[in-house]
Amino acid sequence: MKRSCMLFILILLSGLSNAQHLRSPQKMKLNAGIITSKLAETKEFYTNILGFGISYENDFYLLLHAPGKQAELSFLLPNHASQQPLFQQPFQGQGMYLTIEVEDVDRLYRELKKKKVEIKIDLRNEHWGDRHFAISDPNGIAIDLVKYTRPE
C-alpha cells in the first residue's frame, strides 16, 4: 500500500511538471521604438516614402504602422519629462537595421528611385534566396527591403 501511494504521488508530480511544459506562451506583439529628435522628418519618410500609416501621434511620440498593419514602429523625443531615464537617451544613428518583406521588391525599387530616395545597396539577388535593396531613414536606421525567394 505504501509503495502504491508513493508511485501515485510520483506519477502525479510528474504529470504536473509535464503540464507546465505543455502550456503555450502568452501572445506578444513587438513594437520597436527609436528615440529621436527627428520626429517630423521620420514621419515624412515613413508615411510618404514607405506608405506607413499613423496609429497615434502627439507632440513627443509617433506610432506608425506598416501597410496592412502587421507591424508598428514608435518614435519618441529624447529627454522628455514624461519618460523614465531608460527612455531618454537618443539613438546614435548606428548599429540598427529593419528588414521589411514586400510582395514586389522590383516595383518598390523603381518607385523609390522615381522619388529620388538614396539607395544604399542596389537591387540584387543573394545566393541564400533574398532579392533585396537597402535604404536608410532620417535617423540612420538601415532598411533592407526584401522579397524572399528560393536559394539559387
DOPA-541656 format. One record per residue: residue in one letter; x, y, z of N, C-alpha, C, CB in turn. Coordinates in pm, 1 decimal, decimal comma, padded with zeros to 6 digits. Each point is the difference from the previous one (the first is absolute). Last residue first. Glycine has a CB too. Layout:
N
{a {X Y Z} {X Y Z} {X Y Z} {X Y Z}};
...
END
This chain:
152
{e {01944,2 03001,2 -05492,9} {00044,0 -00038,0 -00136,3} {00067,4 -00135,4 00001,6} {00029,2 00240,8 -00060,2}};
{p {-00419,7 -00093,9 00420,8} {00143,7 00014,3 -00027,9} {00034,5 -00050,7 -00139,9} {00048,4 -00025,3 00244,9}};
{r {-00537,9 00223,7 -00149,8} {00076,8 -00124,0 00022,7} {00147,2 00024,1 -00027,7} {-00200,0 -00139,4 -00061,6}};
{t {-00075,2 00557,7 00227,8} {-00016,7 -00094,0 -00110,2} {00078,3 -00127,0 00034,7} {-00029,5 00189,3 -00171,4}};
{y {-00168,5 00315,3 00397,2} {00067,2 -00127,6 00020,4} {-00032,3 -00093,0 -00116,9} {-00010,0 00028,9 00252,1}};
{k {00043,6 00514,3 -00212,2} {-00093,4 -00103,6 -00042,8} {00076,3 -00130,3 00014,8} {-00129,3 00152,8 -00164,1}};
{v {00213,3 00371,9 00389,7} {00032,4 -00132,4 -00050,7} {-00121,5 -00078,0 -00045,6} {00193,4 00000,4 00150,0}};
{l {00080,7 00471,7 00056,4} {-00129,2 -00030,4 -00060,9} {00019,6 -00126,6 -00083,2} {-00073,5 00247,4 -00005,2}};
{d {00331,1 00019,5 00429,2} {00017,1 -00101,7 -00104,0} {-00138,1 -00037,0 -00050,3} {00215,1 -00089,5 00104,0}};
{i {00015,5 00519,5 00175,2} {-00124,5 -00071,9 -00028,8} {00024,5 -00090,0 -00119,8} {-00143,5 00188,9 00092,5}};
{a {00425,4 00114,6 00323,1} {00003,2 -00068,6 -00129,5} {-00130,1 -00077,8 -00017,2} {00254,2 -00017,6 00006,5}};
{i {-00165,4 00469,8 00290,1} {-00038,3 -00141,4 00009,2} {-00001,1 -00058,9 -00140,4} {-00138,9 00041,9 00209,4}};
{g {00220,5 00425,9 -00076,6} {00115,1 -00085,2 -00026,8} {-00030,6 -00148,3 00012,7} {00141,9 00183,7 00080,0}};
{n {-00449,6 00202,4 -00049,7} {00071,9 -00024,1 00125,4} {00125,0 -00085,6 -00018,5} {-00217,0 00019,0 00118,1}};
{p {-00104,8 00090,8 -00472,4} {00065,4 00123,1 00046,5} {00081,3 -00014,9 00129,0} {-00184,6 00120,1 -00108,4}};
{d {00134,3 -00560,9 -00196,2} {-00097,8 00101,4 00042,2} {00072,4 00124,3 00053,1} {-00167,9 -00182,1 00055,8}};
{s {00322,3 -00189,0 -00448,5} {00023,5 00041,7 00138,2} {-00102,7 00106,7 00036,1} {00248,7 -00053,0 -00016,7}};
{i {-00186,1 -00398,5 -00351,8} {-00003,2 00145,4 00013,2} {00027,4 00032,4 00146,7} {-00165,8 00027,8 -00194,6}};
{a {00209,0 -00485,0 -00176,6} {-00002,3 00064,8 00130,7} {00003,1 00152,0 -00014,0} {00115,0 -00199,5 00099,1}};
{f {-00264,0 -00309,6 -00366,8} {00080,1 00121,2 -00007,8} {-00013,3 00069,2 00134,4} {-00032,1 00024,3 -00253,2}};
{h {-00067,0 -00561,0 00015,0} {-00017,7 00114,5 00088,8} {00081,1 00120,6 -00042,6} {-00044,0 -00158,4 00182,6}};
{r {-00092,7 -00400,3 -00207,0} {00010,1 00103,5 -00103,2} {-00032,1 00127,9 00075,6} {-00067,4 -00153,0 -00202,0}};
{d {00237,5 -00357,4 00391,8} {-00059,0 00134,1 00008,3} {00014,7 00073,3 -00133,3} {00051,6 00008,3 00246,7}};
{g {00129,3 -00462,4 -00148,1} {-00139,4 00010,7 -00040,4} {-00062,9 00137,6 00009,8} {-00015,3 -00228,6 00069,7}};
{w {00482,9 00046,2 -00009,2} {-00084,4 -00066,4 00100,0} {-00148,3 00022,8 -00026,3} {00183,7 00026,3 00165,9}};
{h {00166,9 00173,9 -00434,0} {-00000,5 -00144,5 -00021,8} {-00086,3 -00074,5 00100,9} {00227,0 00021,4 -00095,4}};
{e {-00340,4 00483,8 -00063,5} {00100,0 -00065,8 00083,9} {-00010,6 -00151,0 -00018,8} {-00007,9 00189,5 00168,8}};
{n {-00126,1 00279,2 -00473,7} {-00036,3 -00134,5 00045,9} {00114,7 -00055,1 00082,2} {-00147,7 -00039,5 -00202,1}};
{r {-00007,8 00581,4 00106,0} {00087,2 -00113,9 -00030,5} {-00059,8 -00129,6 00052,1} {00199,4 00150,9 00007,9}};
{l {-00226,4 00440,1 -00046,3} {-00079,5 -00121,8 -00010,6} {00087,7 -00115,4 -00045,9} {-00205,7 00135,3 -00050,8}};
{d {00460,6 00263,4 00297,1} {-00083,8 -00019,9 -00118,1} {-00071,4 -00134,3 00003,4} {00155,2 00144,7 -00129,6}};
{i {-00000,8 00168,0 00543,8} {00042,1 -00126,5 -00063,1} {-00095,8 -00022,6 -00115,1} {00095,0 -00100,5 00217,5}};
{k {-00144,7 00508,0 -00019,3} {00128,9 -00031,3 00063,9} {00059,4 -00130,2 -00053,9} {-00076,6 00120,3 00206,2}};
{i {-00270,1 00281,7 -00397,7} {00011,9 -00145,4 00013,2} {00139,4 -00030,2 00053,9} {-00164,7 -00043,1 -00191,5}};
{e {-00169,1 00495,6 00208,6} {00136,1 -00051,2 -00014,2} {00002,3 -00149,7 00029,4} {00094,9 00225,1 00064,7}};
{v {-00515,7 00049,9 -00271,0} {00049,2 -00051,5 00127,7} {00139,5 -00055,9 -00023,6} {-00235,6 -00053,7 00082,9}};
{k {-00093,4 00266,0 -00404,7} {00136,7 00047,8 00026,7} {00050,6 -00037,7 00139,5} {-00045,0 00188,4 -00155,7}};
{k {-00370,0 -00309,8 -00093,1} {-00013,7 00097,9 00107,9} {00135,5 00056,9 00043,1} {-00205,3 -00120,7 00076,9}};
{k {00188,6 -00222,2 -00402,0} {-00074,6 00113,1 -00055,8} {-00016,2 00111,6 00103,1} {-00121,7 -00157,8 -00152,6}};
{k {00314,0 -00246,4 00296,0} {00094,1 00069,8 -00090,1} {-00068,5 00123,3 -00060,6} {00118,8 -00219,5 -00053,2}};
{l {-00384,3 -00067,1 00307,7} {00087,6 00080,4 00085,4} {00105,6 00073,9 -00081,7} {-00038,0 -00162,5 00186,1}};
{e {-00257,7 -00131,6 -00413,6} {-00074,7 00110,9 00060,0} {00089,9 00090,0 00084,6} {-00204,3 -00143,9 00001,0}};
{r {00385,2 -00256,3 -00186,0} {-00025,4 00099,8 -00104,5} {-00071,5 00122,7 00057,6} {-00012,6 -00184,5 -00171,4}};
{y {00076,9 -00178,0 00463,8} {00130,0 00057,4 -00036,6} {-00018,9 00110,9 -00104,3} {00114,3 -00221,3 00049,5}};
{l {-00487,5 -00037,5 00065,9} {00033,5 00095,9 00104,6} {00133,2 00069,2 -00029,2} {-00127,6 -00139,1 00165,2}};
{r {-00004,6 -00206,9 -00455,1} {-00088,0 00116,3 -00015,4} {00033,4 00107,1 00104,5} {-00181,9 -00149,5 -00092,0}};
{d {00409,5 -00260,2 00127,2} {00041,1 00070,5 -00122,0} {-00083,5 00126,8 -00020,9} {00070,3 -00219,7 -00101,8}};
{v {-00174,9 -00083,8 00455,2} {00116,9 00081,7 00031,1} {00047,7 00078,8 -00122,0} {00065,2 -00166,9 00174,6}};
{d {-00526,3 -00063,4 -00005,8} {00063,8 00028,5 -00129,1} {00116,0 00097,1 00022,0} {-00219,1 -00038,0 -00124,2}};
{e {-00015,6 -00138,2 00503,2} {-00046,6 -00092,6 -00103,3} {00074,5 00018,6 -00131,2} {-00223,2 -00000,8 00108,3}};
{v {00449,1 00100,6 00384,0} {-00100,3 00056,6 -00090,4} {-00037,3 -00102,4 -00106,3} {00089,3 00232,4 00040,3}};
{e {00174,3 -00155,2 00480,3} {-00029,9 -00092,5 -00110,0} {-00114,2 00059,0 -00082,1} {00076,7 -00202,4 00135,8}};
{i {00308,0 00421,5 00194,6} {-00141,1 00007,9 -00037,3} {-00020,1 -00090,0 -00121,3} {-00024,0 00238,4 00090,9}};
{t {00397,5 -00133,9 00331,6} {-00025,7 -00074,0 -00122,2} {-00149,4 00005,8 -00024,4} {00200,9 -00153,9 00033,4}};
{l {00177,9 00472,1 00251,8} {-00132,9 -00059,3 -00009,8} {-00004,5 -00078,1 -00129,8} {-00108,9 00186,8 00135,4}};
{y {00529,5 -00004,6 00219,1} {-00062,0 -00011,6 -00131,1} {-00137,6 -00061,9 00013,4} {00225,0 -00021,3 -00108,2}};
{m {00234,6 00260,7 00400,2} {-00137,9 -00048,2 -00003,6} {-00045,1 -00011,3 -00143,7} {-00049,0 00104,5 00223,0}};
{g {00480,5 00084,1 -00058,8} {-00017,9 -00130,5 00061,5} {-00142,5 -00051,5 00004,8} {00194,6 00055,8 00130,6}};
{q {-00092,2 00478,6 -00148,2} {00080,0 -00113,1 -00047,8} {-00042,7 -00128,4 00069,6} {00192,9 00154,0 -00046,4}};
{g {-00359,3 00308,5 00141,8} {00007,9 -00011,1 -00145,5} {00083,9 -00113,5 -00054,1} {-00032,1 00237,2 00000,5}};
{q {-00107,2 -00090,9 00469,3} {00118,9 00066,3 -00054,3} {00022,7 -00022,3 -00150,0} {00097,6 -00024,7 00224,4}};
{f {-00539,9 00065,9 00144,7} {00069,7 -00095,5 -00086,7} {00113,4 00074,5 -00069,7} {-00211,6 -00140,2 -00035,2}};
{p {00036,4 00344,7 00502,3} {-00030,5 -00015,3 -00142,9} {00082,4 -00109,9 -00066,6} {-00058,7 00241,0 -00005,6}};
{q {-00125,4 -00200,2 00534,4} {00119,8 00019,1 -00083,2} {-00030,4 -00025,2 -00147,3} {00143,5 -00067,9 00193,8}};
{q {-00473,0 00004,5 00163,1} {00030,2 00139,4 -00029,2} {00117,8 00020,1 -00094,6} {-00090,8 00051,7 00221,2}};
{f {-00146,6 -00442,8 00032,2} {-00056,8 00034,8 -00130,2} {00028,6 00145,4 -00038,4} {-00178,9 -00169,9 00039,1}};
{l {00325,1 -00022,1 00378,3} {00028,9 -00107,5 -00095,2} {-00044,6 00035,5 -00142,1} {-00023,5 -00164,5 00186,9}};
{p {-00082,5 00450,7 00194,5} {00135,6 00014,1 -00056,0} {00036,5 -00107,1 -00103,6} {00064,2 00103,2 00215,4}};
{q {-00584,1 00009,8 -00162,3} {00102,6 -00040,3 00095,7} {00138,4 00010,3 -00066,4} {-00164,9 -00155,7 00118,0}};
{q {-00259,1 00465,7 -00280,4} {00064,0 -00130,3 -00012,2} {00104,9 -00023,7 00108,6} {-00041,0 00010,6 -00245,0}};
{s {-00217,7 00399,9 00155,9} {-00096,4 -00105,3 00031,7} {00062,8 -00138,9 00006,3} {-00173,3 00138,9 -00108,2}};
{a {00414,4 00268,5 -00018,4} {-00029,3 -00004,9 00143,5} {-00095,9 -00112,6 00038,5} {00038,0 00244,3 00005,8}};
{h {00312,8 -00257,2 -00426,0} {-00133,7 00052,4 00027,7} {-00035,4 -00023,5 00146,6} {-00069,9 -00042,4 -00239,2}};
{n {00483,4 -00059,9 -00052,8} {-00001,9 00084,6 00119,6} {-00136,5 00061,2 00031,1} {00236,4 00048,7 -00046,5}};
{p {-00206,2 -00225,0 -00448,9} {00091,9 -00025,0 00112,0} {-00023,7 00098,8 00115,0} {00169,9 -00089,4 -00163,1}};
{l {-00556,4 -00088,7 -00187,9} {00097,8 00107,5 00018,8} {00092,0 -00034,2 00117,7} {-00163,7 00170,7 -00093,4}};
{l {-00074,5 -00549,8 -00209,4} {-00017,9 00077,2 00122,1} {00107,1 00108,4 00006,5} {-00101,0 -00200,0 00118,9}};
{f {-00162,2 -00208,0 -00450,9} {00107,6 00097,9 00008,6} {-00033,1 00095,6 00114,2} {00051,8 -00018,5 -00250,0}};
{s {-00200,4 -00512,3 00033,2} {-00028,8 00121,9 00074,9} {00125,3 00085,6 00009,2} {-00178,6 -00118,9 00131,9}};
{l {-00070,3 -00301,2 -00449,7} {00122,8 00064,9 00046,3} {-00041,1 00122,8 00078,5} {00136,5 -00085,2 -00198,0}};
{e {-00384,4 -00413,9 00009,5} {00000,6 00139,9 00041,1} {00140,7 00043,2 00039,5} {-00238,4 -00020,6 00077,1}};
{a {-00065,8 -00387,1 -00386,5} {00114,2 00039,0 00083,2} {-00010,8 00148,7 00032,0} {00146,4 -00180,5 -00103,5}};
{q {-00476,1 -00044,9 -00156,5} {00059,5 -00118,4 00061,7} {00117,0 00033,7 00091,2} {-00071,4 -00129,6 -00197,8}};
{k {-00256,9 00399,2 -00107,3} {-00000,5 00008,1 00146,6} {00057,2 -00123,7 00069,5} {-00197,2 00146,1 -00021,5}};
{g {00137,7 00016,1 -00460,4} {-00052,0 -00129,1 00044,2} {-00004,6 -00012,3 00150,6} {00087,7 -00098,7 -00207,2}};
{p {00263,9 00431,2 00034,2} {-00119,7 -00031,8 -00078,3} {-00046,5 -00142,1 00035,1} {00074,9 00155,3 -00189,0}};
{a {00186,9 00063,2 00578,3} {00030,7 -00038,5 -00137,6} {-00130,7 -00020,6 -00076,4} {00218,3 -00108,7 00072,5}};
{h {-00180,4 00448,2 00350,8} {-00022,5 -00140,4 -00034,4} {00031,2 -00022,4 -00147,6} {-00177,1 -00019,6 00179,3}};
{l {00306,3 00388,8 00263,3} {-00030,5 -00027,2 -00139,9} {-00026,2 -00148,7 -00020,1} {00141,1 00196,0 -00070,8}};
{l {-00097,5 00216,4 00470,6} {-00016,9 -00143,5 -00020,3} {-00048,7 -00021,7 -00141,9} {-00050,7 -00040,0 00245,6}};
{l {00296,2 00446,4 00081,8} {-00057,6 -00033,4 -00129,8} {-00004,6 -00151,7 -00012,8} {00086,4 00215,5 -00104,0}};
{y {00001,7 00225,6 00489,7} {-00006,2 -00143,0 -00032,1} {-00071,4 -00020,4 -00132,7} {-00000,3 -00058,2 00245,0}};
{f {00048,5 00485,5 -00008,6} {00127,9 -00064,8 00031,6} {00006,7 -00147,1 -00041,8} {00019,4 00157,4 00189,4}};
{d {-00406,1 00150,1 -00255,0} {00115,6 00087,8 -00018,3} {00134,4 -00065,6 00029,8} {-00149,7 00185,4 00056,8}};
{n {-00238,8 -00505,4 -00223,6} {-00014,1 00119,7 00082,6} {00128,7 00080,4 -00014,1} {-00157,7 -00116,7 00165,0}};
{e {-00126,6 -00342,0 -00401,9} {00101,2 00105,7 -00003,4} {-00034,1 00106,6 00102,8} {00044,7 -00044,3 -00244,3}};
{y {-00175,2 -00490,5 00005,3} {-00016,3 00096,4 00108,3} {00112,5 00102,3 -00009,0} {-00113,1 -00172,9 00148,3}};
{s {00037,5 -00137,8 -00497,9} {-00090,3 -00061,2 00097,4} {-00031,2 00097,4 00113,0} {00092,3 -00226,7 -00056,3}};
{i {00068,6 00275,3 -00480,1} {00018,0 00053,6 00135,4} {-00104,4 -00064,7 00090,8} {00091,7 00222,1 -00088,7}};
{g {00145,6 -00437,1 -00375,5} {-00109,2 00080,7 00051,7} {00031,2 00047,0 00141,3} {-00162,4 -00125,9 -00143,6}};
{f {00487,5 -00012,9 -00312,4} {-00047,1 -00034,1 00133,8} {-00116,3 00092,0 00037,8} {00231,6 -00080,9 00066,1}};
{g {00054,2 00065,7 -00486,6} {-00143,8 -00022,6 00006,1} {-00053,3 -00045,6 00135,5} {00016,8 -00054,4 -00236,5}};
{l {00444,4 00193,7 00054,9} {-00030,9 -00142,8 00015,8} {-00149,1 -00030,3 00017,1} {00223,5 -00023,7 00101,3}};
{i {-00059,3 00476,9 -00184,4} {00092,2 -00084,9 -00076,5} {-00042,2 -00147,2 00007,4} {00186,6 00163,7 00045,2}};
{n {-00434,6 00177,9 00192,6} {00003,9 00033,7 -00142,7} {00089,2 -00090,4 -00083,9} {-00043,5 00230,8 00067,9}};
{t {-00008,8 -00300,4 00413,3} {-00133,4 00010,3 -00059,4} {00006,8 00024,2 -00150,8} {-00085,7 00088,1 00217,8}};
{y {00491,0 -00119,6 00041,0} {-00074,3 -00126,7 00007,2} {-00138,3 00008,0 -00063,9} {00124,1 -00050,8 00208,1}};
{f {00154,9 00447,8 -00199,9} {00066,0 -00111,4 -00067,4} {-00088,2 -00125,3 -00001,2} {00221,9 00094,7 00069,1}};
{e {-00368,5 00288,3 00175,4} {00000,3 00025,5 -00145,1} {00055,6 -00119,9 -00076,7} {00027,4 00246,1 00044,2}};
{k {00003,6 -00254,9 00425,7} {-00140,5 -00013,8 -00043,5} {-00009,9 00015,4 -00151,3} {-00080,5 00089,8 00221,8}};
{t {00496,4 -00003,9 -00030,8} {-00030,2 -00142,5 00007,6} {-00142,0 -00026,7 -00048,6} {00160,0 -00025,0 00192,3}};
{e {-00014,3 00469,3 -00147,6} {00066,0 -00063,5 -00113,7} {-00032,4 -00149,0 -00006,4} {00183,7 00169,6 00014,5}};
{a {-00348,6 00067,7 00359,2} {-00063,2 00049,6 -00123,2} {00060,8 -00067,9 -00123,3} {-00045,2 00221,8 00112,7}};
{l {00235,3 -00317,6 00320,3} {-00135,5 -00054,3 -00017,5} {-00063,4 00043,1 -00132,2} {-00025,5 00000,7 00247,9}};
{k {00504,0 00009,8 -00018,3} {-00044,0 00021,3 -00138,1} {-00140,1 -00055,5 -00026,4} {00238,8 -00008,3 -00069,4}};
{s {00046,9 -00032,6 00469,8} {-00050,2 00138,0 -00006,0} {-00058,2 00031,1 -00137,4} {00170,5 00068,6 00170,6}};
{t {-00139,3 -00567,3 00092,4} {00057,8 00090,7 -00098,4} {-00060,2 00140,2 00011,1} {00039,2 -00195,3 -00152,0}};
{i {-00043,0 -00365,7 00313,7} {-00001,1 00131,0 00063,6} {00076,5 00095,2 -00092,0} {-00012,8 -00100,0 00236,9}};
{i {-00269,8 -00377,2 -00325,2} {00123,7 00072,9 -00024,3} {-00014,7 00138,5 00064,0} {00046,1 -00127,9 -00218,6}};
{g {-00290,9 -00406,1 00233,2} {-00002,6 00143,4 00025,2} {00137,4 00062,6 -00017,9} {-00188,9 -00035,0 00157,5}};
{a {-00142,1 -00430,9 -00296,4} {00134,4 00054,5 00018,6} {-00010,0 00151,3 00016,3} {00103,1 -00188,3 -00136,3}};
{n {-00445,1 -00221,6 00226,5} {-00002,7 00136,3 -00051,0} {00138,1 00056,2 00029,0} {-00253,9 00031,5 00036,8}};
{l {-00019,4 -00544,7 -00024,6} {00120,9 00080,5 00005,7} {-00024,2 00136,3 -00063,5} {00140,3 -00208,2 -00006,4}};
{k {-00449,9 -00184,3 00265,6} {00005,8 00084,0 -00119,5} {00121,0 00090,9 00015,2} {-00254,0 -00007,5 -00035,1}};
{m {00052,4 -00495,4 00252,7} {00074,1 00124,7 00012,7} {-00004,2 00073,5 -00133,1} {00150,7 -00099,5 00177,5}};
{k {-00402,8 -00341,1 00128,2} {00023,2 00073,5 -00124,2} {00073,1 00129,8 00030,1} {-00206,2 -00101,4 -00103,2}};
{q {00273,8 -00330,9 00420,2} {-00099,5 00102,2 -00028,1} {00036,4 00075,1 -00126,8} {-00049,4 00021,7 00244,7}};
{p {00188,7 -00536,5 -00186,5} {00039,3 00131,8 00050,2} {-00108,1 00102,2 -00033,5} {00244,5 -00058,6 -00026,3}};
{s {-00372,2 -00456,2 00113,6} {00053,9 00082,5 -00108,1} {00037,2 00136,6 00057,4} {-00140,4 -00122,1 -00174,9}};
{r {00136,6 -00368,5 00428,7} {-00063,7 00130,9 -00010,4} {00062,0 00079,0 -00113,6} {-00049,8 -00001,5 00245,7}};
{l {00213,9 -00425,9 -00099,3} {-00100,2 -00003,0 -00104,8} {-00071,2 00134,5 -00016,5} {-00029,7 -00242,8 00045,6}};
{h {00358,0 00143,2 00297,5} {00066,5 00005,9 -00130,2} {-00100,7 00006,0 -00114,0} {00192,3 -00126,5 00095,9}};
{q {-00343,9 00074,5 00348,6} {00059,6 00132,6 -00013,7} {00068,4 00015,4 -00135,0} {00031,6 00010,1 00247,8}};
{a {-00209,5 -00428,5 -00124,8} {-00106,1 00093,8 -00037,2} {00056,2 00141,0 -00017,2} {-00167,9 -00141,2 00123,3}};
{n {00445,0 -00208,6 00041,4} {-00019,0 -00008,5 -00145,0} {-00105,2 00099,7 -00046,9} {00064,8 -00242,1 00006,2}};
{s {00008,5 00198,2 00455,0} {00115,6 00065,1 -00062,1} {-00010,6 -00006,2 -00151,2} {00141,5 -00059,1 00197,8}};
{l {-00478,0 -00157,3 00049,4} {-00003,9 00144,8 00021,9} {00117,6 00069,7 -00066,5} {-00118,3 -00038,7 00215,7}};
{g {00098,8 -00434,6 -00223,2} {-00103,1 00059,5 -00085,5} {-00007,0 00150,2 00014,9} {-00127,7 -00210,1 00016,2}};
{s {00410,4 -00031,9 00270,3} {00052,3 -00005,8 -00136,1} {-00097,6 00065,2 -00097,0} {00125,0 -00210,7 00055,6}};
{l {-00262,7 00151,7 00387,7} {00101,3 00105,9 -00010,7} {00058,5 00006,4 -00139,7} {00053,1 -00028,6 00241,5}};
{l {-00354,1 -00323,0 -00155,2} {-00068,1 00128,2 00009,2} {00097,9 00116,2 -00015,1} {-00172,0 -00105,4 00147,6}};
{i {00346,0 -00327,9 -00122,1} {-00070,0 00018,2 -00127,4} {-00069,5 00135,7 -00002,6} {-00033,2 -00249,3 -00020,3}};
{l {00237,0 00124,5 00423,2} {00101,3 00025,3 -00103,2} {-00064,6 00024,1 -00136,0} {00162,6 -00141,9 00127,1}};
{i {-00444,2 00014,4 00227,5} {00051,6 00135,6 00022,0} {00104,3 00035,5 -00105,7} {-00043,2 -00022,8 00247,0}};
{f {-00122,2 -00418,9 -00245,8} {-00105,2 00093,0 -00039,6} {00048,3 00144,9 00013,1} {-00174,8 -00167,3 00072,3}};
{l {00455,0 -00171,5 00089,4} {-00004,1 -00004,9 -00146,0} {-00103,0 00099,9 -00052,6} {00070,0 -00243,1 00003,4}};
{m {-00049,0 00180,1 00460,4} {00119,7 00071,9 -00047,2} {00001,6 00005,7 -00152,2} {00127,8 -00073,7 00204,5}};
{c {-00464,8 -00184,6 -00008,0} {-00023,3 00141,2 00030,0} {00117,2 00084,8 -00049,5} {-00138,1 -00064,2 00201,3}};
{s {00174,0 -00400,6 -00226,2} {-00099,7 00047,3 -00096,3} {-00025,2 00148,7 00016,8} {-00106,0 -00226,2 -00001,2}};
{r {00383,2 00008,9 00317,0} {00067,5 00006,3 -00130,3} {-00094,4 00055,1 -00107,1} {00146,0 -00195,1 00065,8}};
{k {-00318,2 00108,5 00360,7} {00091,8 00113,2 00009,4} {00068,2 00021,6 -00134,8} {00037,3 -00044,8 00246,6}};
{m {-00305,1 -00332,8 -00207,3} {-00081,6 00118,9 00000,0} {00086,8 00126,6 00000,0} {-00180,1 -00127,5 00120,4}};
END
